[in-house]
Structures are given as structure tokens and as C-alpha cells.
């Protein structure tokens, strides 16, 4: 069965059109989508459905991990 964007969150990691809007914290390794992602782009609906919005600092650390730094 082929991977589809609707059923497999991992699909977003392999799809270049959505991957460019994804980020990963260097400490906790949580994956999310960029806070500056446009309101409309290919796959946004499913990206928002499977991942949370994340803001990273200049060193690649998410807001949750920054509290414990």
C-alpha cells in the first residue's frame, strides 16, 4: 500500500513540498512546522493535523526546551 499524506504523518518528512516548512528541535527532537509557514501551500491541512507549530531560536532549540536551558 503506498504512503498517502492523509494517513501517514511520515509522508510529510519525505515530501519536499511540505518538508521545507518543517523544523526539528535539536534537544528534544520534536518535529513541527515553521511558525512563518504561509497560510496556503501544498499539504498544509495535513501538516497542521499531524504536527504542531514550532518556533526555534537561532541555535535550533524550541520554546519548550528554552525554558529548561
C-alpha positions in Angstrom: 0.0 0.0 0.0 1.6 3.3 -1.0 2.0 6.1 1.6 -0.5 8.8 1.4 -0.5 12.2 3.0 -3.8 11.7 4.7 -2.9 8.5 6.6 0.8 8.6 7.2 2.5 11.5 9.1 5.9 10.2 8.0 4.8 11.1 4.4 5.4 14.8 5.2 9.1 14.1 6.1 9.7 12.5 2.7 7.6 15.0 0.6 9.8 18.0 -0.4 6.9 20.4 -0.8 6.0 20.0 2.9 9.4 19.2 4.3 10.7 22.7 3.7 8.1 24.0 6.2 9.1 21.5 8.9 11.5 22.0 11.7 13.0 19.8 14.5 14.3 20.8 17.9 18.0 19.9 18.4 17.4 19.0 22.0 14.1 17.1 22.3 13.9 16.1 18.6 10.3 17.1 18.4 9.1 17.8 14.8 6.8 20.6 14.0 6.0 23.1 11.3 7.6 26.5 11.0 5.8 29.4 12.5 6.4 31.5 9.4 4.8 29.0 7.1 2.3 30.6 4.6 -1.4 30.1 5.2 -1.7 28.2 1.9 0.7 25.6 0.4 0.6 22.0 -0.7 -0.1 19.7 2.2 -0.7 22.4 4.9 -4.0 20.9 6.1 -2.4 17.6 6.9 0.8 19.1 8.2 -1.3 21.1 10.8 -3.3 18.0 11.5 -0.2 15.8 12.4 2.3 18.4 13.8 2.2 21.5 16.0 3.6 24.9 15.1 7.1 25.4 16.5 9.3 28.4 16.8 13.1 27.7 17.1 15.8 30.1 18.3 19.0 30.7 16.3 20.5 27.6 17.7 17.6 25.3 16.8 16.1 25.0 20.2 12.3 25.0 20.6 10.4 27.3 23.1 9.7 24.4 25.5 13.4 23.4 25.7 14.4 27.1 26.1 12.7 27.2 29.4 14.9 24.5 30.8 18.2 25.8 29.3 
